[in-house]
């Protein structure tokens, strides 16, 4: 299991566009669970509506956890995604 914390820098937070892109990014890693946690709520990154239900706004800290057979590749891809898009 690998994880990192990230503070959302996008002025609109984790809104529809980046959430949709993150969902698309997570799908090829079907055997690997990518989850995002804000506060006491954890959702899988492959479920768009649940991801948006976190309500992560600019300045909020989220924890991203990656676990499974492709966790190294998925971790690097998700980390790069957050750095570039959020």
N, C-alpha and C positions, 0 to 999 in steps of 0.2 A: 504494500500500500504506500502510495506517495500522496503528499498533499502540500498545498501552499495557501497562504492567506493573501487576499487582494483587496485593496480599497478602490471602489468604483470611482473612476475619474470622469466618465461621460456625464455631461451636464443633465442629460435626460435619464440617467441610470440604466439599469438593465431592461431596456424597452424592447418592443417587438422586433426591430431589425437585428440587433445583436443577439437577442434570444433565439431568433430563427436561425441565424448563422451558426450559433453554438450547437443547436439541435442537429443541424446538418452535419457539423463536424463530428459530433458524437456517434452518429449512426453507424459509420463503418467499423467502429470498435465495439461491435455487438456483444462480444464475450467479456468485455471490460466495462465495469460500472464506473461512470463518471458522475459524481454527485456534487451539488452546490448547497452549502449551508449558510443561512443567515439567521443569526440568533438561535432559536431552538427548532427551526424548521429546515429540513433537508429534503431536497428533491433530486431526481435524476436529470441530467442535462439533455437526455434524449426526449423529454416530454415538454413540449413548448409551453402549454398553458400552465403547468405546474411551475416551470421555471419562471414565468412571468408573475406567478402568484407570490413569489418571494417579496416582490415590491422593493427590490434593491435600488436605492437611490444614490445620487452623487454623494460621495463621502462615506457610504456604508461599507463595512468590511464583510467580505464573504470568505468562506473556506471551501476550496475545491479539493476533492478527494478522488483519486483514481486507483482502482483496484481490479486486477485481472491479468489474463495472459499477455495482453498487449499494453500493459500499463506504462512502460517506458516510452513508447512511441506516442501513446495517447496523452501522457503527461506533458511531453514536450510540445505537442500540437495545441493542447488546451492552454498551456502557459503562454505560448506565443500569441494565441488568439486574444487572451485577456490583455496582454501588453499592447497589442495593436488596435483593439476595438473598444476597450472599456477603461 
